[in-house]
Amino acid sequence: MISFGLAFAGVFALRVIWRLSAGRRLPPAATGWLRAAGTGVHGLLYLLMAAQIVDHEQRRFIGGLHDTVAWTIVVLALMHALAGLFHHYILRDGVLRRMSSGR
């Protein structure tokens, strides 16, 4: 599990650097509350993923939260996938195609 944690930390760091630098810059896919909800969920996912990466000194302090945070990430990721399907099948606004093609 430690090697998975190290790989996750590395991929997470690269992802954050990519998003903060040039990265893929797309115009907002939605407006109003849909945009606020999407931005909030993405931010929360990043925050929770960062919380999963703890060093040895913090492990005792945060250790009990590790499982709770992990399950929260799973639930939010499921909601994120369902939101993509909602955009595709209900709103028919092309968000899911845009996510998969990078346009």
N, C-alpha and C positions, 0 to 999 in steps of 0.2 A: 504493500500500500504506500510505502514511503516513496518509491520510484514513481507511482502514479501521481502522488501529491507534488513531487518535484516537476514532473512533466506538465501538470495542470498549472502550476505557478509560472512556469516558463511561457506556456501558451497564453495564459492570462496577461502576463506582462507585455508580450508582443502585441496582443489585441488592444490593450489600453494605449500603448505607444502609437499603434496604427490609427486608432480612432482620434487621438489627440493631435496627431500630425495631419498630413494631407489626407490619408485614408480615402475611403469612398464617401464623397460628399453628394448626397442626393437631396433634392428639395423635399420638404415635408410631404408625406403621403396623405395627411389628413389635416383638418382644422378643428378648432374648438376643443370640446371635451375628449374627442378621440385622439387628437394630437397630445393633449395633456396626459391622458391615460397611457398612451404608448411611450411617451418620454419618461413618465414616472416608473412604469414597469421595467423599462430598459435600465434606468438608473438604479432601481432596487436590485435587479439581477446582478449588475456590476458590483454593487455594495455587498451583497450576500456572497458572491463568489470571492471577493477580496477577504471577507471575514473567514472563509474556509481556509485561507492560506495563513497559518499562524506559525511563528517560530517556537522553538523549544521552551523559552521562558514564559510565553503566553499560554502554552498548551493547558496548564493546570487551571488558569483563570477562565479560559473560554471553552475548555474541553467539553463541558456539559452541554453547551449550546451547539456543538458540532453537528450532532444528528438532527436537531431541530432546524438549523440553518440549511442542512442538506435537503431535508424534506420540503422546506419552504421553496428552495430552488426548483425542486422537481415539480411542485404544484404550480409555481409561476411559469416554468417552461411549458407545462401542459396548457395553461391558460394562454400563453403566447402562441402556441401552435393552434389552439382553437380560435384565437382571434384572427390568425392568418386565414383559416378556413372560412370564418365569418366574412372577412373581406372578400374572399374569392367567390363564395357561393351565394351570399346574401347581398352584400353591397356591390359586388361585381365591379370593383374599382381598380383592379389590376395590381393591388399591393402585393399579393402573393407571387405573381409573375415577376414583379419588380425585385422582390427580395431574392428570388432564385436566379435571376439573370444579372442582377447588379446594375440595372438601368434605372 
